[in-house]
Amino acid sequence: NSSALPTSYPLTMYVESDVIGGVSGDLLSFLESGSSANYKVINYNGSQFGSNLRDDGTDNNITGSNTHSTGTYKLALVVTESSQKLYVNGVLEATGTSIPPFDTDINDMLIGQLRVSADINRRNTTKQVLVFPTALTDQEAIDLTTL
């Protein structure tokens, strides 16, 4: 729980993660403590990266078009009032224009994923996280996420 987290758009979320092939889960989340109705997340679904900007239980997802397996990945999610862009290893992989309002009750940052009983202790490893209270330019996001 931190008062240093962004409280409005624009924002950029960055995560570097070692992905275990086939293991799905969140890599970085901003969320409202005590509620699952509002959050901003970068995730991996077992083969593709994506994001979800959830507001009052309504999902606003984007999913990358490329398939990814085991390895190190650098991701940046750049969100403004009118767009979201997901960069993976120096490539713009997904965009969206359905942007919900920024819920001011978002007050927590979750690095990695919560443990669930079915995960048999296999989770993707988060190596680095950065948060910017600005929208990086396309070139800045490409430079930041290039391996």
GUDREN-977189 format. One record per residue: residue in one letter; chain; x, y, z of N, C-alpha, C in turn. Coordinates in steps of 0.05 Angstrom, whole numbers, padded with zeros to 5 digits. Example, Ala and Ser with C-alpha at 12.3 -4.5 7.8 and 13.67 -1.06 7.14 Angstrom:
GUDREN-977189
<res: A, chain: A, n.xx: 00264, n.yy: -00114, n.zz: 00156, ca.xx: 00246, ca.yy: -00090, ca.zz: 00156, c.xx: 00264, c.yy: -00066, c.zz: 00156> $
<res: S, chain: A, n.xx: 00257, n.yy: -00045, n.zz: 00142, ca.xx: 00273, ca.yy: -00021, ca.zz: 00143, c.xx: 00258, c.yy: 00001, c.zz: 00157> $
This chain:
GUDREN-977189
<res: N, chain: A, n.xx: 00017, n.yy: -00023, n.zz: 00000, ca.xx: 00000, ca.yy: 00000, ca.zz: 00000, c.xx: 00018, c.yy: 00025, c.zz: 00000> $
<res: S, chain: A, n.xx: 00015, n.yy: 00041, n.zz: -00020, ca.xx: 00033, ca.yy: 00064, ca.zz: -00023, c.xx: 00019, c.yy: 00089, c.zz: -00034> $
<res: S, chain: A, n.xx: 00025, n.yy: 00111, n.zz: -00022, ca.xx: 00014, ca.yy: 00136, ca.zz: -00032, c.xx: 00031, c.yy: 00146, c.zz: -00056> $
<res: A, chain: A, n.xx: 00053, n.yy: 00132, n.zz: -00062, ca.xx: 00070, ca.yy: 00140, ca.zz: -00084, c.xx: 00060, c.yy: 00129, c.zz: -00111> $
<res: L, chain: A, n.xx: 00041, n.yy: 00112, n.zz: -00111, ca.xx: 00030, ca.yy: 00100, ca.zz: -00136, c.xx: 00015, c.yy: 00121, c.zz: -00151> $
<res: P, chain: A, n.xx: 00014, n.yy: 00119, n.zz: -00178, ca.xx: -00002, ca.yy: 00138, ca.zz: -00194, c.xx: -00031, c.yy: 00137, c.zz: -00185> $
<res: T, chain: A, n.xx: -00044, n.yy: 00160, n.zz: -00187, ca.xx: -00072, ca.yy: 00162, ca.zz: -00180, c.xx: -00089, c.yy: 00171, c.zz: -00203> $
<res: S, chain: A, n.xx: -00077, n.yy: 00173, n.zz: -00227, ca.xx: -00091, ca.yy: 00180, ca.zz: -00251, c.xx: -00075, c.yy: 00172, c.zz: -00275> $
<res: Y, chain: A, n.xx: -00087, n.yy: 00174, n.zz: -00298, ca.xx: -00072, ca.yy: 00170, ca.zz: -00323, c.xx: -00059, c.yy: 00197, c.zz: -00330> $
<res: P, chain: A, n.xx: -00037, n.yy: 00197, n.zz: -00345, ca.xx: -00023, ca.yy: 00175, ca.zz: -00357, c.xx: -00006, c.yy: 00160, c.zz: -00337> $
<res: L, chain: A, n.xx: 00002, n.yy: 00135, n.zz: -00344, ca.xx: 00020, ca.yy: 00120, ca.zz: -00328, c.xx: 00033, c.yy: 00099, c.zz: -00346> $
<res: T, chain: A, n.xx: 00056, n.yy: 00089, n.zz: -00337, ca.xx: 00070, ca.yy: 00067, ca.zz: -00350, c.xx: 00078, c.yy: 00047, c.zz: -00329> $
<res: M, chain: A, n.xx: 00071, n.yy: 00022, n.zz: -00334, ca.xx: 00079, ca.yy: 00000, ca.zz: -00316, c.xx: 00100, c.yy: -00016, c.zz: -00331> $
<res: Y, chain: A, n.xx: 00122, n.yy: -00023, n.zz: -00318, ca.xx: 00143, ca.yy: -00039, ca.zz: -00331, c.xx: 00150, c.yy: -00062, c.zz: -00313> $
<res: V, chain: A, n.xx: 00154, n.yy: -00086, n.zz: -00326, ca.xx: 00162, ca.yy: -00109, ca.zz: -00311, c.xx: 00180, c.yy: -00126, c.zz: -00328> $
<res: E, chain: A, n.xx: 00201, n.yy: -00136, n.zz: -00315, ca.xx: 00219, ca.yy: -00156, ca.zz: -00328, c.xx: 00214, c.yy: -00182, c.zz: -00313> $
<res: S, chain: A, n.xx: 00209, n.yy: -00203, n.zz: -00329, ca.xx: 00201, ca.yy: -00228, ca.zz: -00316, c.xx: 00214, c.yy: -00252, c.zz: -00330> $
<res: D, chain: A, n.xx: 00221, n.yy: -00272, n.zz: -00315, ca.xx: 00230, ca.yy: -00298, ca.zz: -00325, c.xx: 00205, c.yy: -00315, c.zz: -00326> $
<res: V, chain: A, n.xx: 00197, n.yy: -00323, n.zz: -00350, ca.xx: 00172, ca.yy: -00338, ca.zz: -00354, c.xx: 00178, c.yy: -00368, c.zz: -00355> $
<res: I, chain: A, n.xx: 00163, n.yy: -00383, n.zz: -00340, ca.xx: 00165, ca.yy: -00412, ca.zz: -00341, c.xx: 00143, c.yy: -00421, c.zz: -00361> $
<res: G, chain: A, n.xx: 00151, n.yy: -00436, n.zz: -00382, ca.xx: 00132, ca.yy: -00443, ca.zz: -00403, c.xx: 00106, c.yy: -00455, c.zz: -00392> $
<res: G, chain: A, n.xx: 00084, n.yy: -00444, n.zz: -00401, ca.xx: 00058, ca.yy: -00455, ca.zz: -00394, c.xx: 00046, c.yy: -00446, c.zz: -00368> $
<res: V, chain: A, n.xx: 00061, n.yy: -00430, n.zz: -00352, ca.xx: 00051, ca.yy: -00421, ca.zz: -00326, c.xx: 00038, c.yy: -00394, c.zz: -00329> $
<res: S, chain: A, n.xx: 00013, n.yy: -00392, n.zz: -00324, ca.xx: -00002, ca.yy: -00367, ca.zz: -00327, c.xx: -00003, c.yy: -00352, c.zz: -00301> $
<res: G, chain: A, n.xx: -00007, n.yy: -00326, n.zz: -00303, ca.xx: -00010, ca.yy: -00310, ca.zz: -00279, c.xx: -00003, c.yy: -00280, c.zz: -00284> $
<res: D, chain: A, n.xx: -00009, n.yy: -00264, n.zz: -00264, ca.xx: -00004, ca.yy: -00236, ca.zz: -00265, c.xx: 00025, c.yy: -00231, c.zz: -00260> $
<res: L, chain: A, n.xx: 00036, n.yy: -00211, n.zz: -00274, ca.xx: 00064, ca.yy: -00204, ca.zz: -00271, c.xx: 00067, c.yy: -00178, c.zz: -00254> $
<res: L, chain: A, n.xx: 00048, n.yy: -00160, n.zz: -00257, ca.xx: 00048, ca.yy: -00135, ca.zz: -00242, c.xx: 00020, c.yy: -00124, c.zz: -00241> $
<res: S, chain: A, n.xx: 00011, n.yy: -00116, n.zz: -00217, ca.xx: -00017, ca.yy: -00107, ca.zz: -00214, c.xx: -00018, c.yy: -00082, c.zz: -00196> $
<res: F, chain: A, n.xx: -00036, n.yy: -00064, n.zz: -00203, ca.xx: -00045, ca.yy: -00042, ca.zz: -00185, c.xx: -00073, c.yy: -00050, c.zz: -00178> $
<res: L, chain: A, n.xx: -00080, n.yy: -00050, n.zz: -00153, ca.xx: -00107, ca.yy: -00058, ca.zz: -00145, c.xx: -00117, c.yy: -00044, c.zz: -00121> $
<res: E, chain: A, n.xx: -00143, n.yy: -00047, n.zz: -00118, ca.xx: -00157, ca.yy: -00036, ca.zz: -00094, c.xx: -00157, c.yy: -00057, c.zz: -00073> $
<res: S, chain: A, n.xx: -00144, n.yy: -00052, n.zz: -00050, ca.xx: -00142, ca.yy: -00072, ca.zz: -00029, c.xx: -00171, c.yy: -00079, c.zz: -00020> $
<res: G, chain: A, n.xx: -00175, n.yy: -00105, n.zz: -00017, ca.xx: -00201, ca.yy: -00114, ca.zz: -00007, c.xx: -00223, c.yy: -00116, c.zz: -00028> $
<res: S, chain: A, n.xx: -00216, n.yy: -00111, n.zz: -00053, ca.xx: -00236, ca.yy: -00113, ca.zz: -00074, c.xx: -00223, c.yy: -00124, c.zz: -00100> $
<res: S, chain: A, n.xx: -00238, n.yy: -00139, n.zz: -00115, ca.xx: -00228, ca.yy: -00148, ca.zz: -00141, c.xx: -00243, c.yy: -00134, c.zz: -00164> $
<res: A, chain: A, n.xx: -00256, n.yy: -00112, n.zz: -00158, ca.xx: -00272, ca.yy: -00097, ca.zz: -00178, c.xx: -00255, c.yy: -00078, c.zz: -00194> $
<res: N, chain: A, n.xx: -00232, n.yy: -00069, n.zz: -00182, ca.xx: -00216, ca.yy: -00048, ca.zz: -00195, c.xx: -00187, c.yy: -00055, c.zz: -00195> $
<res: Y, chain: A, n.xx: -00175, n.yy: -00058, n.zz: -00218, ca.xx: -00146, ca.yy: -00062, ca.zz: -00220, c.xx: -00135, c.yy: -00056, c.zz: -00248> $
<res: K, chain: A, n.xx: -00109, n.yy: -00053, n.zz: -00249, ca.xx: -00093, ca.yy: -00051, ca.zz: -00274, c.xx: -00072, c.yy: -00072, c.zz: -00272> $
<res: V, chain: A, n.xx: -00070, n.yy: -00089, n.zz: -00293, ca.xx: -00052, ca.yy: -00112, ca.zz: -00292, c.xx: -00038, c.yy: -00118, c.zz: -00318> $
<res: I, chain: A, n.xx: -00013, n.yy: -00127, n.zz: -00317, ca.xx: 00001, ca.yy: -00140, ca.zz: -00339, c.xx: 00001, c.yy: -00169, c.zz: -00332> $
<res: N, chain: A, n.xx: -00007, n.yy: -00186, n.zz: -00351, ca.xx: -00008, ca.yy: -00215, ca.zz: -00346, c.xx: 00003, c.yy: -00232, c.zz: -00368> $
<res: Y, chain: A, n.xx: 00006, n.yy: -00258, n.zz: -00362, ca.xx: 00015, ca.yy: -00278, ca.zz: -00381, c.xx: -00004, c.yy: -00301, c.zz: -00379> $
<res: N, chain: A, n.xx: -00016, n.yy: -00309, n.zz: -00402, ca.xx: -00036, ca.yy: -00330, ca.zz: -00401, c.xx: -00027, c.yy: -00357, c.zz: -00410> $
<res: G, chain: A, n.xx: -00001, n.yy: -00362, n.zz: -00409, ca.xx: 00010, ca.yy: -00388, ca.zz: -00417, c.xx: 00022, c.yy: -00389, c.zz: -00444> $
<res: S, chain: A, n.xx: 00016, n.yy: -00368, n.zz: -00460, ca.xx: 00029, ca.yy: -00366, ca.zz: -00486, c.xx: 00030, c.yy: -00337, c.zz: -00497> $
<res: Q, chain: A, n.xx: 00013, n.yy: -00320, n.zz: -00486, ca.xx: 00012, ca.yy: -00292, ca.zz: -00495, c.xx: 00011, c.yy: -00273, c.zz: -00471> $
<res: F, chain: A, n.xx: 00022, n.yy: -00249, n.zz: -00475, ca.xx: 00021, ca.yy: -00228, ca.zz: -00455, c.xx: -00003, c.yy: -00210, c.zz: -00461> $
<res: G, chain: A, n.xx: -00013, n.yy: -00198, n.zz: -00440, ca.xx: -00036, ca.yy: -00180, ca.zz: -00443, c.xx: -00038, c.yy: -00161, c.zz: -00420> $
<res: S, chain: A, n.xx: -00059, n.yy: -00145, n.zz: -00420, ca.xx: -00065, ca.yy: -00127, ca.zz: -00398, c.xx: -00095, c.yy: -00127, c.zz: -00394> $
<res: N, chain: A, n.xx: -00103, n.yy: -00119, n.zz: -00370, ca.xx: -00131, ca.yy: -00115, ca.zz: -00364, c.xx: -00134, c.yy: -00091, c.zz: -00346> $
<res: L, chain: A, n.xx: -00150, n.yy: -00072, n.zz: -00355, ca.xx: -00157, ca.yy: -00048, ca.zz: -00339, c.xx: -00185, c.yy: -00052, c.zz: -00330> $
<res: R, chain: A, n.xx: -00189, n.yy: -00063, n.zz: -00306, ca.xx: -00215, ca.yy: -00069, ca.zz: -00296, c.xx: -00226, c.yy: -00046, c.zz: -00280> $
<res: D, chain: A, n.xx: -00252, n.yy: -00039, n.zz: -00285, ca.xx: -00265, ca.yy: -00018, ca.zz: -00271, c.xx: -00293, c.yy: -00028, c.zz: -00263> $
<res: D, chain: A, n.xx: -00299, n.yy: -00028, n.zz: -00237, ca.xx: -00325, ca.yy: -00036, ca.zz: -00227, c.xx: -00333, c.yy: -00063, c.zz: -00238> $
<res: G, chain: A, n.xx: -00314, n.yy: -00082, n.zz: -00241, ca.xx: -00320, ca.yy: -00109, ca.zz: -00250, c.xx: -00321, c.yy: -00112, c.zz: -00280> $
<res: T, chain: A, n.xx: -00318, n.yy: -00090, n.zz: -00295, ca.xx: -00318, ca.yy: -00092, ca.zz: -00324, c.xx: -00290, c.yy: -00093, c.zz: -00335> $
<res: D, chain: A, n.xx: -00283, n.yy: -00114, n.zz: -00350, ca.xx: -00257, ca.yy: -00118, ca.zz: -00361, c.xx: -00252, c.yy: -00103, c.zz: -00387> $
<res: N, chain: A, n.xx: -00228, n.yy: -00091, n.zz: -00390, ca.xx: -00219, ca.yy: -00078, ca.zz: -00414, c.xx: -00192, c.yy: -00090, c.zz: -00421> $
<res: N, chain: A, n.xx: -00193, n.yy: -00113, n.zz: -00435, ca.xx: -00169, ca.yy: -00129, ca.zz: -00441, c.xx: -00157, c.yy: -00122, c.zz: -00468> $
<res: I, chain: A, n.xx: -00131, n.yy: -00125, n.zz: -00469, ca.xx: -00117, ca.yy: -00128, ca.zz: -00494, c.xx: -00098, c.yy: -00152, c.zz: -00492> $
<res: T, chain: A, n.xx: -00093, n.yy: -00166, n.zz: -00514, ca.xx: -00076, ca.yy: -00189, ca.zz: -00514, c.xx: -00057, c.yy: -00187, c.zz: -00538> $
<res: G, chain: A, n.xx: -00031, n.yy: -00193, n.zz: -00533, ca.xx: -00012, ca.yy: -00192, ca.zz: -00554, c.xx: -00017, c.yy: -00213, c.zz: -00575> $
<res: S, chain: A, n.xx: -00008, n.yy: -00208, n.zz: -00599, ca.xx: -00013, ca.yy: -00226, ca.zz: -00621, c.xx: 00009, c.yy: -00247, c.zz: -00624> $
<res: N, chain: A, n.xx: 00031, n.yy: -00244, n.zz: -00611, ca.xx: 00053, ca.yy: -00264, ca.zz: -00613, c.xx: 00052, c.yy: -00285, c.zz: -00591> $
<res: T, chain: A, n.xx: 00061, n.yy: -00309, n.zz: -00597, ca.xx: 00063, ca.yy: -00330, ca.zz: -00577, c.xx: 00090, c.yy: -00330, c.zz: -00565> $
<res: H, chain: A, n.xx: 00091, n.yy: -00332, n.zz: -00538, ca.xx: 00116, ca.yy: -00332, ca.zz: -00523, c.xx: 00117, c.yy: -00356, c.zz: -00505> $
<res: S, chain: A, n.xx: 00141, n.yy: -00367, n.zz: -00502, ca.xx: 00145, ca.yy: -00389, ca.zz: -00484, c.xx: 00166, c.yy: -00382, c.zz: -00463> $
<res: T, chain: A, n.xx: 00181, n.yy: -00402, n.zz: -00453, ca.xx: 00200, ca.yy: -00398, ca.zz: -00432, c.xx: 00221, c.yy: -00377, c.zz: -00440> $
<res: G, chain: A, n.xx: 00228, n.yy: -00359, n.zz: -00421, ca.xx: 00250, ca.yy: -00340, ca.zz: -00426, c.xx: 00246, c.yy: -00315, c.zz: -00410> $
<res: T, chain: A, n.xx: 00264, n.yy: -00296, n.zz: -00414, ca.xx: 00263, ca.yy: -00270, ca.zz: -00401, c.xx: 00249, c.yy: -00250, c.zz: -00420> $
<res: Y, chain: A, n.xx: 00230, n.yy: -00235, n.zz: -00408, ca.xx: 00215, ca.yy: -00216, ca.zz: -00423, c.xx: 00214, c.yy: -00189, c.zz: -00408> $
<res: K, chain: A, n.xx: 00215, n.yy: -00168, n.zz: -00424, ca.xx: 00212, ca.yy: -00141, ca.zz: -00413, c.xx: 00186, c.yy: -00130, c.zz: -00425> $
<res: L, chain: A, n.xx: 00168, n.yy: -00120, n.zz: -00408, ca.xx: 00142, ca.yy: -00111, ca.zz: -00417, c.xx: 00137, c.yy: -00083, c.zz: -00406> $
<res: A, chain: A, n.xx: 00124, n.yy: -00067, n.zz: -00422, ca.xx: 00115, ca.yy: -00040, ca.zz: -00413, c.xx: 00086, c.yy: -00036, c.zz: -00422> $
<res: L, chain: A, n.xx: 00070, n.yy: -00028, n.zz: -00404, ca.xx: 00042, ca.yy: -00021, ca.zz: -00410, c.xx: 00040, c.yy: 00009, c.zz: -00407> $
<res: V, chain: A, n.xx: 00034, n.yy: 00023, n.zz: -00429, ca.xx: 00031, ca.yy: 00052, ca.zz: -00429, c.xx: 00002, c.yy: 00059, c.zz: -00431> $
<res: V, chain: A, n.xx: -00009, n.yy: 00073, n.zz: -00411, ca.xx: -00038, ca.yy: 00079, ca.zz: -00411, c.xx: -00042, c.yy: 00109, c.zz: -00409> $
<res: T, chain: A, n.xx: -00059, n.yy: 00119, n.zz: -00427, ca.xx: -00067, ca.yy: 00147, ca.zz: -00426, c.xx: -00098, c.yy: 00147, c.zz: -00423> $
<res: E, chain: A, n.xx: -00110, n.yy: 00171, n.zz: -00424, ca.xx: -00139, ca.yy: 00173, ca.zz: -00422, c.xx: -00153, c.yy: 00160, c.zz: -00446> $
<res: S, chain: A, n.xx: -00138, n.yy: 00157, n.zz: -00468, ca.xx: -00151, ca.yy: 00147, ca.zz: -00493, c.xx: -00140, c.yy: 00122, c.zz: -00505> $
<res: S, chain: A, n.xx: -00118, n.yy: 00111, n.zz: -00493, ca.xx: -00106, ca.yy: 00087, ca.zz: -00505, c.xx: -00089, c.yy: 00071, c.zz: -00485> $
<res: Q, chain: A, n.xx: -00085, n.yy: 00046, n.zz: -00491, ca.xx: -00066, ca.yy: 00029, ca.zz: -00477, c.xx: -00050, c.yy: 00015, c.zz: -00498> $
<res: K, chain: A, n.xx: -00024, n.yy: 00013, n.zz: -00492, ca.xx: -00005, ca.yy: 00000, ca.zz: -00511, c.xx: 00013, c.yy: -00019, c.zz: -00494> $
<res: L, chain: A, n.xx: 00016, n.yy: -00043, n.zz: -00504, ca.xx: 00032, ca.yy: -00063, ca.zz: -00491, c.xx: 00056, c.yy: -00070, c.zz: -00508> $
<res: Y, chain: A, n.xx: 00080, n.yy: -00065, n.zz: -00497, ca.xx: 00106, ca.yy: -00070, ca.zz: -00511, c.xx: 00118, c.yy: -00095, c.zz: -00498> $
<res: V, chain: A, n.xx: 00129, n.yy: -00113, n.zz: -00515, ca.xx: 00142, ca.yy: -00137, ca.zz: -00506, c.xx: 00169, c.yy: -00139, c.zz: -00520> $
<res: N, chain: A, n.xx: 00190, n.yy: -00139, n.zz: -00505, ca.xx: 00217, ca.yy: -00142, ca.zz: -00517, c.xx: 00222, c.yy: -00124, c.zz: -00541> $
<res: G, chain: A, n.xx: 00215, n.yy: -00098, n.zz: -00538, ca.xx: 00220, ca.yy: -00079, ca.zz: -00559, c.xx: 00200, c.yy: -00077, c.zz: -00581> $
<res: V, chain: A, n.xx: 00178, n.yy: -00092, n.zz: -00579, ca.xx: 00158, ca.yy: -00093, ca.zz: -00601, c.xx: 00131, c.yy: -00085, c.zz: -00589> $
<res: L, chain: A, n.xx: 00116, n.yy: -00067, n.zz: -00603, ca.xx: 00089, ca.yy: -00061, ca.zz: -00596, c.xx: 00072, c.yy: -00085, c.zz: -00604> $
<res: E, chain: A, n.xx: 00060, n.yy: -00098, n.zz: -00583, ca.xx: 00045, ca.yy: -00123, ca.zz: -00588, c.xx: 00015, c.yy: -00120, c.zz: -00588> $
<res: A, chain: A, n.xx: 00005, n.yy: -00100, n.zz: -00573, ca.xx: -00024, ca.yy: -00098, ca.zz: -00571, c.xx: -00031, c.yy: -00069, c.zz: -00564> $
<res: T, chain: A, n.xx: -00054, n.yy: -00061, n.zz: -00574, ca.xx: -00065, ca.yy: -00034, ca.zz: -00568, c.xx: -00094, c.yy: -00036, c.zz: -00563> $
<res: G, chain: A, n.xx: -00105, n.yy: -00016, n.zz: -00549, ca.xx: -00133, ca.yy: -00015, ca.zz: -00543, c.xx: -00141, c.yy: 00014, c.zz: -00538> $
<res: T, chain: A, n.xx: -00167, n.yy: 00019, n.zz: -00543, ca.xx: -00177, ca.yy: 00046, ca.zz: -00538, c.xx: -00200, c.yy: 00047, c.zz: -00518> $
<res: S, chain: A, n.xx: -00207, n.yy: 00025, n.zz: -00507, ca.xx: -00228, ca.yy: 00024, ca.zz: -00486, c.xx: -00214, c.yy: 00028, c.zz: -00459> $
<res: I, chain: A, n.xx: -00214, n.yy: 00053, n.zz: -00449, ca.xx: -00200, ca.yy: 00059, ca.zz: -00425, c.xx: -00220, c.yy: 00068, c.zz: -00404> $
<res: P, chain: A, n.xx: -00222, n.yy: 00053, n.zz: -00382, ca.xx: -00240, ca.yy: 00060, ca.zz: -00360, c.xx: -00229, c.yy: 00083, c.zz: -00344> $
<res: P, chain: A, n.xx: -00245, n.yy: 00096, n.zz: -00328, ca.xx: -00235, ca.yy: 00117, ca.zz: -00310, c.xx: -00215, c.yy: 00105, c.zz: -00291> $
<res: F, chain: A, n.xx: -00196, n.yy: 00121, n.zz: -00281, ca.xx: -00177, ca.yy: 00111, ca.zz: -00261, c.xx: -00191, c.yy: 00113, c.zz: -00234> $
<res: D, chain: A, n.xx: -00194, n.yy: 00091, n.zz: -00221, ca.xx: -00208, ca.yy: 00090, ca.zz: -00195, c.xx: -00188, c.yy: 00099, c.zz: -00174> $
<res: T, chain: A, n.xx: -00195, n.yy: 00119, n.zz: -00159, ca.xx: -00177, ca.yy: 00130, ca.zz: -00139, c.xx: -00174, c.yy: 00113, c.zz: -00114> $
<res: D, chain: A, n.xx: -00190, n.yy: 00091, n.zz: -00113, ca.xx: -00187, ca.yy: 00072, ca.zz: -00091, c.xx: -00165, c.yy: 00052, c.zz: -00096> $
<res: I, chain: A, n.xx: -00153, n.yy: 00052, n.zz: -00119, ca.xx: -00130, ca.yy: 00035, ca.zz: -00124, c.xx: -00107, c.yy: 00045, c.zz: -00107> $
<res: N, chain: A, n.xx: -00097, n.yy: 00027, n.zz: -00089, ca.xx: -00077, ca.yy: 00035, ca.zz: -00070, c.xx: -00055, c.yy: 00014, c.zz: -00064> $
<res: D, chain: A, n.xx: -00056, n.yy: -00008, n.zz: -00079, ca.xx: -00036, ca.yy: -00029, ca.zz: -00074, c.xx: -00022, c.yy: -00036, c.zz: -00100> $
<res: M, chain: A, n.xx: 00003, n.yy: -00045, n.zz: -00097, ca.xx: 00018, ca.yy: -00056, ca.zz: -00120, c.xx: 00025, c.yy: -00085, c.zz: -00113> $
<res: L, chain: A, n.xx: 00018, n.yy: -00103, n.zz: -00130, ca.xx: 00025, ca.yy: -00131, ca.zz: -00126, c.xx: 00045, c.yy: -00139, c.zz: -00147> $
<res: I, chain: A, n.xx: 00069, n.yy: -00148, n.zz: -00138, ca.xx: 00090, ca.yy: -00156, ca.zz: -00156, c.xx: 00089, c.yy: -00186, c.zz: -00158> $
<res: G, chain: A, n.xx: 00085, n.yy: -00197, n.zz: -00182, ca.xx: 00082, ca.yy: -00225, ca.zz: -00186, c.xx: 00054, c.yy: -00234, c.zz: -00182> $
<res: Q, chain: A, n.xx: 00050, n.yy: -00259, n.zz: -00177, ca.xx: 00023, ca.yy: -00270, ca.zz: -00175, c.xx: 00018, c.yy: -00282, c.zz: -00148> $
<res: L, chain: A, n.xx: -00007, n.yy: -00282, n.zz: -00140, ca.xx: -00014, ca.yy: -00295, ca.zz: -00115, c.xx: -00012, c.yy: -00325, c.zz: -00118> $
<res: R, chain: A, n.xx: -00006, n.yy: -00339, n.zz: -00097, ca.xx: -00004, ca.yy: -00368, ca.zz: -00098, c.xx: -00032, c.yy: -00380, c.zz: -00097> $
<res: V, chain: A, n.xx: -00037, n.yy: -00399, n.zz: -00114, ca.xx: -00062, ca.yy: -00414, ca.zz: -00114, c.xx: -00055, c.yy: -00443, c.zz: -00110> $
<res: S, chain: A, n.xx: -00073, n.yy: -00458, n.zz: -00099, ca.xx: -00067, ca.yy: -00486, ca.zz: -00093, c.xx: -00060, c.yy: -00503, c.zz: -00117> $
<res: A, chain: A, n.xx: -00070, n.yy: -00495, n.zz: -00141, ca.xx: -00064, ca.yy: -00511, ca.zz: -00165, c.xx: -00038, c.yy: -00504, c.zz: -00178> $
<res: D, chain: A, n.xx: -00023, n.yy: -00484, n.zz: -00168, ca.xx: 00001, ca.yy: -00476, ca.zz: -00182, c.xx: 00026, c.yy: -00494, c.zz: -00176> $
<res: I, chain: A, n.xx: 00024, n.yy: -00512, n.zz: -00158, ca.xx: 00045, ca.yy: -00531, ca.zz: -00150, c.xx: 00072, c.yy: -00517, c.zz: -00148> $
<res: N, chain: A, n.xx: 00072, n.yy: -00493, n.zz: -00136, ca.xx: 00096, ca.yy: -00478, ca.zz: -00131, c.xx: 00112, c.yy: -00470, c.zz: -00156> $
<res: R, chain: A, n.xx: 00099, n.yy: -00468, n.zz: -00178, ca.xx: 00112, ca.yy: -00459, ca.zz: -00203, c.xx: 00100, c.yy: -00432, c.zz: -00210> $
<res: R, chain: A, n.xx: 00116, n.yy: -00412, n.zz: -00207, ca.xx: 00107, ca.yy: -00385, ca.zz: -00214, c.xx: 00129, c.yy: -00371, c.zz: -00230> $
<res: N, chain: A, n.xx: 00120, n.yy: -00352, n.zz: -00247, ca.xx: 00139, ca.yy: -00336, ca.zz: -00262, c.xx: 00154, c.yy: -00317, c.zz: -00243> $
<res: T, chain: A, n.xx: 00180, n.yy: -00313, n.zz: -00247, ca.xx: 00196, ca.yy: -00297, ca.zz: -00230, c.xx: 00197, c.yy: -00268, c.zz: -00239> $
<res: T, chain: A, n.xx: 00191, n.yy: -00249, n.zz: -00222, ca.xx: 00194, ca.yy: -00221, ca.zz: -00228, c.xx: 00222, c.yy: -00211, c.zz: -00221> $
<res: K, chain: A, n.xx: 00236, n.yy: -00200, n.zz: -00240, ca.xx: 00263, ca.yy: -00191, ca.zz: -00236, c.xx: 00265, c.yy: -00161, c.zz: -00230> $
<res: Q, chain: A, n.xx: 00248, n.yy: -00145, n.zz: -00243, ca.xx: 00249, ca.yy: -00116, ca.zz: -00239, c.xx: 00222, c.yy: -00104, c.zz: -00246> $
<res: V, chain: A, n.xx: 00215, n.yy: -00083, n.zz: -00231, ca.xx: 00190, ca.yy: -00068, ca.zz: -00235, c.xx: 00196, c.yy: -00038, c.zz: -00234> $
<res: L, chain: A, n.xx: 00184, n.yy: -00023, n.zz: -00252, ca.xx: 00185, ca.yy: 00006, ca.zz: -00252, c.xx: 00157, c.yy: 00017, c.zz: -00257> $
<res: V, chain: A, n.xx: 00152, n.yy: 00040, n.zz: -00245, ca.xx: 00126, ca.yy: 00053, ca.zz: -00249, c.xx: 00132, c.yy: 00083, c.zz: -00255> $
<res: F, chain: A, n.xx: 00120, n.yy: 00092, n.zz: -00277, ca.xx: 00124, ca.yy: 00120, ca.zz: -00285, c.xx: 00097, c.yy: 00134, c.zz: -00284> $
<res: P, chain: A, n.xx: 00095, n.yy: 00158, n.zz: -00272, ca.xx: 00070, ca.yy: 00173, ca.zz: -00272, c.xx: 00066, c.yy: 00189, c.zz: -00297> $
<res: T, chain: A, n.xx: 00077, n.yy: 00179, n.zz: -00319, ca.xx: 00075, ca.yy: 00191, ca.zz: -00345, c.xx: 00072, c.yy: 00169, c.zz: -00366> $
<res: A, chain: A, n.xx: 00064, n.yy: 00177, n.zz: -00390, ca.xx: 00063, ca.yy: 00158, ca.zz: -00412, c.xx: 00089, c.yy: 00160, c.zz: -00428> $
<res: L, chain: A, n.xx: 00104, n.yy: 00138, n.zz: -00428, ca.xx: 00129, ca.yy: 00138, ca.zz: -00444, c.xx: 00121, c.yy: 00141, c.zz: -00474> $
<res: T, chain: A, n.xx: 00139, n.yy: 00153, n.zz: -00489, ca.xx: 00134, ca.yy: 00154, ca.zz: -00518, c.xx: 00138, c.yy: 00126, c.zz: -00529> $
<res: D, chain: A, n.xx: 00130, n.yy: 00122, n.zz: -00554, ca.xx: 00134, ca.yy: 00097, ca.zz: -00567, c.xx: 00163, c.yy: 00089, c.zz: -00567> $
<res: Q, chain: A, n.xx: 00181, n.yy: 00108, n.zz: -00574, ca.xx: 00209, ca.yy: 00101, ca.zz: -00575, c.xx: 00221, c.yy: 00095, c.zz: -00547> $
<res: E, chain: A, n.xx: 00212, n.yy: 00110, n.zz: -00527, ca.xx: 00221, ca.yy: 00105, ca.zz: -00500, c.xx: 00212, c.yy: 00077, c.zz: -00490> $
<res: A, chain: A, n.xx: 00188, n.yy: 00069, n.zz: -00497, ca.xx: 00178, ca.yy: 00043, ca.zz: -00489, c.xx: 00193, c.yy: 00021, c.zz: -00504> $
<res: I, chain: A, n.xx: 00199, n.yy: 00025, n.zz: -00529, ca.xx: 00214, ca.yy: 00006, ca.zz: -00545, c.xx: 00242, c.yy: 00003, c.zz: -00533> $
<res: D, chain: A, n.xx: 00255, n.yy: 00026, n.zz: -00528, ca.xx: 00282, ca.yy: 00025, ca.zz: -00516, c.xx: 00282, c.yy: 00011, c.zz: -00489> $
<res: L, chain: A, n.xx: 00263, n.yy: 00017, n.zz: -00472, ca.xx: 00262, ca.yy: 00006, ca.zz: -00445, c.xx: 00258, c.yy: -00025, c.zz: -00446> $
<res: T, chain: A, n.xx: 00243, n.yy: -00035, n.zz: -00466, ca.xx: 00237, ca.yy: -00063, ca.zz: -00466, c.xx: 00254, c.yy: -00080, c.zz: -00485> $
<res: T, chain: A, n.xx: 00272, n.yy: -00067, n.zz: -00499, ca.xx: 00290, ca.yy: -00083, ca.zz: -00517, c.xx: 00310, c.yy: -00099, c.zz: -00500> $
<res: L, chain: A, n.xx: 00312, n.yy: -00124, n.zz: -00506, ca.xx: 00331, ca.yy: -00142, ca.zz: -00492, c.xx: 00360, c.yy: -00135, c.zz: -00500> $
